[in-house]
């Protein structure tokens, strides 16, 4: 992941609430995906800070696009300072989706 490029802190987002909850919970995971959960937790031990955050599926288009393109190209993608040009439109769509799902506080200050 990002350890070999010098990242000491990571935020991992996912749209599967059950997986994110499993990753956030301490203790032995005995589900079908327990080995994956354990592996991810072990990798996270290498970071100073590693936390997991749930994001709505509707706002996860960039991650899906990066994963899909990365698999097709057989490559890994690290977002350091910017997103690839092919993902910029999807990033804006994600921002709009997040805005419509969690509108900003619009109280009047008058």
RACOR-V606923 format. One record per backbone hydrogen bond with DSSP energy under -0.5 kcal/mol. NH is the residue of the N-H (numbers start at 0). CO is the residue of the C=O. E is the energy in kcal/mol with one decimal. If there is no record, write none. Layout:
nh->NH co->CO e->E
nh->NH co->CO e->E
//
This chain:
nh->4 co->1 e->-1.1
nh->5 co->2 e->-1.6
nh->6 co->1 e->-2.2
nh->9 co->48 e->-2.3
nh->11 co->50 e->-3.0
nh->12 co->10 e->-0.6
nh->13 co->52 e->-2.0
nh->16 co->14 e->-0.9
nh->19 co->15 e->-2.5
nh->20 co->16 e->-2.6
nh->21 co->17 e->-1.9
nh->22 co->18 e->-2.4
nh->23 co->19 e->-1.9
nh->24 co->20 e->-1.5
nh->29 co->27 e->-0.6
nh->33 co->30 e->-1.8
nh->36 co->32 e->-2.3
nh->37 co->33 e->-2.5
nh->38 co->34 e->-2.2
nh->39 co->35 e->-2.6
nh->40 co->36 e->-2.5
nh->41 co->37 e->-2.2
nh->42 co->38 e->-2.2
nh->43 co->39 e->-2.3
nh->44 co->40 e->-1.1
nh->44 co->41 e->-0.5
nh->45 co->42 e->-1.7
nh->46 co->43 e->-1.7
nh->47 co->7 e->-2.0
nh->48 co->7 e->-1.8
nh->50 co->9 e->-1.9
nh->52 co->11 e->-2.8
nh->54 co->13 e->-2.3
nh->58 co->55 e->-1.7
nh->59 co->56 e->-1.7
nh->63 co->59 e->-1.9
nh->64 co->60 e->-2.7
nh->65 co->61 e->-3.1
nh->66 co->62 e->-2.4
nh->67 co->63 e->-2.7
nh->68 co->64 e->-2.9
nh->69 co->65 e->-2.5
nh->70 co->66 e->-2.4
nh->71 co->67 e->-2.2
nh->72 co->68 e->-2.4
nh->73 co->69 e->-0.8
nh->74 co->69 e->-2.5
nh->79 co->77 e->-1.1
nh->80 co->78 e->-0.6
nh->86 co->83 e->-2.1
nh->87 co->83 e->-0.5
nh->87 co->84 e->-1.1
nh->90 co->86 e->-2.3
nh->91 co->87 e->-2.0
nh->92 co->88 e->-2.2
nh->93 co->89 e->-2.4
nh->94 co->90 e->-2.2
nh->95 co->91 e->-2.3
nh->96 co->92 e->-2.4
nh->97 co->93 e->-2.8
nh->98 co->94 e->-2.3
nh->99 co->95 e->-2.1
nh->100 co->96 e->-1.9
nh->101 co->97 e->-2.6
//
